Amino acid sequence: MSEIAFDDFLKVDIRVGTVLRAEPYPEARKPALKLWIDFGPGIGEKKTSAQITAHYTPDAVVGRQVMAVVNFPPRQIGKFMSEVLVLGLADDNGDIVLIAPDRPVANGQRMH
């Protein structure tokens, strides 16, 4: 992978938010959940779809803090408009594990 300048990194706005609501997204091509995430007063509530069903149920993610890129343009995922990109890492099976702070922080905090 090629190097980028620090200014390029600063263009990616990664914030923490709390999942307010989650539901299955059976119309998605791959199993996914629809998530509604609170990013605090500056950004507000945003929605996304995430392929995280191997490790998470809707009930398990509600109330969790997650990290997401909040400055990508909205993207149509089937019939659902995704407004942010939730971040995760693949486990040994290729299933996504969410990235989150290890202690509660205020919604909307930017990653440093």
C-alpha positions in Angstrom: 0.0 0.0 0.0 1.3 3.4 -0.8 2.0 6.1 1.8 -0.4 9.0 2.2 0.2 12.5 3.7 -1.1 13.2 7.2 -3.4 15.8 5.6 -5.0 13.0 3.5 -5.7 11.0 6.8 -7.4 14.1 8.3 -9.8 14.1 5.4 -11.4 10.9 6.7 -13.8 11.8 9.5 -14.0 8.8 11.8 -16.4 9.3 14.8 -17.8 7.3 17.6 -21.6 6.8 18.0 -24.1 4.7 19.9 -26.4 2.3 18.1 -30.0 3.4 18.9 -31.8 0.9 16.9 -31.1 -2.2 14.8 -33.1 -4.6 12.6 -32.4 -7.4 10.2 -32.0 -6.4 6.5 -33.3 -9.6 4.7 -33.4 -7.8 1.3 -29.6 -7.3 1.3 -27.5 -9.6 -1.0 -25.4 -10.7 2.0 -26.8 -11.1 5.5 -26.8 -7.6 7.1 -28.3 -5.4 9.8 -29.8 -1.9 9.4 -28.3 0.3 12.1 -29.4 3.8 13.4 -26.5 5.5 15.2 -26.4 8.6 17.3 -23.2 10.6 16.6 -24.1 13.4 19.1 -25.4 17.0 18.6 -22.9 18.0 15.9 -23.8 15.2 13.5 -27.0 13.6 14.8 -28.5 10.3 13.9 -27.2 8.5 10.8 -28.2 5.1 9.4 -26.2 2.3 7.7 -26.3 -1.3 6.8 -23.6 -3.6 8.1 -22.7 -7.2 7.3 -22.1 -8.1 10.9 -24.7 -10.9 11.4 -22.1 -13.7 12.1 -21.3 -12.1 15.5 -24.1 -9.7 16.3 -27.9 -9.7 16.6 -30.0 -6.6 16.5 -30.5 -6.8 20.3 -26.7 -7.3 20.9 -25.7 -4.1 19.1 -28.3 -1.7 20.5 -26.6 0.5 23.1 -23.1 -0.4 21.8 -20.6 2.3 20.7 -19.1 1.8 17.2 -16.7 3.7 15.1 -17.7 4.9 11.6 -16.6 7.1 8.7 -19.2 9.9 8.7 -18.1 12.0 5.7 -18.6 9.6 2.8 -21.5 10.5 0.5 -24.7 8.4 1.1 -24.8 5.1 -0.8 -27.8 3.2 -1.9 -27.7 -0.4 -0.5 -30.6 -2.1 -2.1 -33.7 -0.2 -0.9 -31.8 1.3 2.0 -29.7 4.5 2.0 -26.5 4.1 4.0 -25.2 7.4 5.4 -22.0 6.2 7.2 -19.5 3.3 7.0 -19.3 1.3 10.3 -15.7 0.0 10.8 -14.7 -3.5 11.6 -12.1 -6.1 11.2 -12.3 -9.6 9.7 -11.8 -12.6 12.0 -10.2 -15.9 11.0 -13.4 -16.8 9.1 -13.7 -13.5 7.3 -16.7 -12.4 9.5 -16.7 -8.8 10.7 -15.9 -7.8 14.3 -16.9 -4.2 15.1 -14.3 -1.6 16.1 -15.2 0.3 19.3 -13.6 2.2 22.1 -12.8 0.1 25.2 -14.4 2.8 27.5 -17.5 4.9 27.0 -16.8 8.3 25.4 -19.1 11.1 24.2 -20.9 10.4 21.0 -19.4 12.3 18.1 -15.8 12.2 19.3 -13.4 12.2 16.4 -10.7 9.5 16.2 -7.2 11.0 16.7 
